[in-house]
Structures are given as C-alpha cells and as structure tokens.
Amino acid sequence: MKKISLLALGLFASLNYAQSQFSVGAHIGIPMMDVSDVSSLNLGANISYLHTLSPSFKIGAASGYSHFFVKKFGTDAGYIPIAAKGQYIIPKSKFFIDLDLGYAISIRNEGKGGFYTYPKVGYQLGSGELYLGLQTFSNKANYYYTDHNGNEAISKQNFTAGSINLGYNFIFK
C-alpha cells in the first residue's frame, strides 16, 4: 500500500508540474555549405510545441518554413521541416541548448527532401527567446546552377543546404 501511495503521489506531483508552451518565431540567416555559392539569404518562420519534463528539460515537436534566395541564377529553394525537438535550460540561468531533428520536405519539384537538423544556443527573454543556430537540410535533387564566375552549370545529385541563423521566438504558455 505504501508503494502505491508513493507512486500515486509521485504521479500527481509530476502531472501537477506538467507545463507546456507554444512558440512562433522567425529567423534570418547566412547560407552555408553547398548553397553558399548560389544563395545570398535565408529567411524562415517556425512554430513549436514543448512539454516540460523537468525544470531544465523540455521535449516536443517543431515545424515551419525556410527559404533560400538565389544570388543571380537558378531558382529559390524552400523547405518545410517536421521535427522532434528537445530543449535543455542551463540551471540557474536563462541560457539554453536546443535541438530539432527530423525530415525536411522540399517545395521544389526537383527536390526530394531529406534529413533535417537544427542545433541552437540561446537566451530566454521574458515572453520570448533569442537564439543562434545552424540549420541543415540534406537533399537529393537535380540541382543546377552557374557559379559566381559564370562557369557552366554544375549538377549536384546530393547536397546539403545550410545556414547560420539568428532568430527570435515568441512564447505562449
């Protein structure tokens, strides 16, 4: 009976503590990796849901849209990520480490989508959070472009689109 009472008390305490948050945000980034020669800017929006497991750890899901703008030649590229999300808040501070892992869907017909990662570090500010992150999308596609010297089109069957982003999320509890 004592074990059941302690289990019930522990379960009640964890349910009583359970909190969740919903966030909406935006980022601006500098393209990196295979798209750095052809893309000049990355802009995106994101949405996430996090459930608090402990004062320092949250898990949830994230999605959004990320758009890479071309410099001169080619077509802009966009991705819709669908990811699992984890966030660790450093105890007794407002700093956090965040990681999204999942799949990114390419909005272009040539793209097939692929593995998505988005590690971030940031600082919580009242009803929001400011962060710096490295967003990457692995993709398989017929990807043609002309380099900055005007050389012939180059095809890459497998490539990684990435960007270093500065972003802000508005948090709703």
C-alpha positions in Angstrom: 0.0 0.0 0.0 2.9 2.4 0.8 4.4 1.8 -2.6 1.1 2.5 -4.4 0.6 5.7 -2.3 4.2 6.9 -3.1 3.7 6.1 -6.8 0.3 8.0 -6.8 1.9 10.9 -5.0 4.8 11.0 -7.5 2.5 10.8 -10.5 0.3 13.5 -9.1 3.3 15.8 -8.4 4.6 15.3 -12.0 1.2 15.9 -13.5 0.8 19.0 -11.3 4.1 20.3 -12.5 3.5 19.5 -16.2 3.5 22.6 -18.3 3.6 23.1 -22.0 4.4 26.0 -24.2 3.7 27.0 -27.8 6.1 29.3 -29.7 6.1 31.1 -33.0 9.2 32.7 -34.4 11.3 33.9 -37.3 15.0 33.8 -38.3 17.4 35.4 -40.8 20.5 33.5 -41.9 23.7 33.4 -43.9 23.7 30.4 -46.3 26.4 27.8 -45.8 27.6 24.5 -47.2 26.6 23.5 -50.8 24.2 26.5 -51.3 26.7 29.2 -50.2 27.8 29.9 -53.8 24.3 30.4 -55.1 22.2 31.7 -52.2 22.5 35.1 -50.6 20.0 35.0 -47.8 17.9 32.6 -45.8 14.6 33.7 -44.1 12.2 31.5 -42.2 9.4 31.1 -39.8 8.9 28.4 -37.2 6.3 27.0 -34.9 6.9 24.6 -32.0 5.2 22.9 -29.1 7.2 21.9 -26.0 6.2 19.9 -22.9 8.1 20.4 -19.7 9.5 17.2 -18.2 11.6 18.9 -15.5 12.7 22.5 -14.8 15.7 22.0 -17.1 14.4 19.7 -19.9 11.5 20.0 -22.4 10.5 17.9 -25.4 8.1 18.4 -28.3 7.7 19.0 -32.0 8.6 21.7 -34.4 7.8 22.7 -38.0 7.9 25.9 -40.1 9.3 27.1 -43.4 12.8 28.1 -44.5 13.5 29.9 -47.8 16.9 30.3 -49.6 17.1 33.3 -52.0 19.4 32.9 -55.1 22.0 35.5 -55.9 21.7 35.6 -59.7 21.0 32.3 -61.4 18.7 29.4 -60.6 15.6 29.1 -58.6 14.9 29.9 -54.9 14.6 26.9 -52.7 12.3 26.3 -49.8 11.9 23.6 -47.1 9.2 22.6 -44.7 10.8 20.8 -41.7 8.9 18.3 -39.5 11.0 17.5 -36.4 11.2 16.2 -32.9 12.5 18.9 -30.5 14.4 18.9 -27.3 15.5 21.9 -25.1 17.8 21.9 -22.1 17.8 25.0 -20.0 21.1 25.5 -18.0 20.2 25.5 -14.3 20.1 28.9 -12.5 20.5 30.8 -15.8 18.4 31.8 -18.8 20.7 30.2 -21.4 19.5 27.1 -23.3 20.6 24.5 -25.8 18.0 23.3 -28.3 18.0 20.6 -31.0 15.5 19.8 -33.7 15.9 16.5 -35.6 13.6 15.3 -38.4 12.8 15.4 -42.1 12.6 18.4 -44.4 10.3 18.4 -47.4 11.5 20.3 -50.4 8.8 22.6 -52.0 10.6 22.3 -55.4 9.6 19.5 -57.8 13.2 18.6 -58.3 13.8 18.1 -54.6 13.0 15.0 -52.6 13.7 16.3 -49.2 15.9 14.7 -46.6 17.4 14.7 -43.1 17.0 17.9 -41.1 19.0 19.2 -38.1 18.8 22.5 -36.2 21.0 22.8 -33.1 20.7 26.2 -31.3 22.0 28.1 -28.3 20.0 30.9 -26.9 18.9 33.2 -24.1 15.4 33.4 -22.7 13.9 36.9 -22.5 10.6 37.3 -20.7 8.0 36.0 -23.1 10.5 35.1 -25.8 13.9 33.7 -26.6 16.8 34.9 -28.8 18.9 32.2 -30.4 21.8 31.4 -32.8 21.6 28.2 -34.8 22.9 26.1 -37.6 20.0 24.8 -39.8 20.8 22.0 -42.3 18.8 20.1 -44.9 20.2 17.1 -46.7 18.6 16.8 -50.1 18.7 14.6 -53.3 17.8 16.6 -56.4 18.8 17.7 -59.9 20.4 20.9 -58.7 21.8 23.1 -61.5 23.4 26.4 -61.1 26.0 28.7 -62.7 28.9 29.7 -60.3 29.9 33.3 -59.5 32.5 33.2 -62.3 29.8 32.4 -64.9 31.1 28.9 -65.5 28.9 26.1 -67.0 26.0 24.7 -65.0 27.0 22.2 -62.3 24.8 19.4 -61.2 24.8 18.0 -57.7 22.7 15.0 -57.0 23.2 15.0 -53.2 23.7 18.3 -51.4 23.3 19.9 -48.1 21.6 23.3 -47.7 22.5 25.1 -44.5 22.5 28.5 -42.9 23.7 30.1 -39.7 20.6 31.8 -38.3 19.8 34.5 -35.8 16.2 34.1 -34.6 13.6 35.1 -32.1 10.6 33.0 -30.8 7.5 34.4 -29.1 6.5 32.0 -26.3 2.8 31.4 -25.3 2.2 29.4 -22.1 
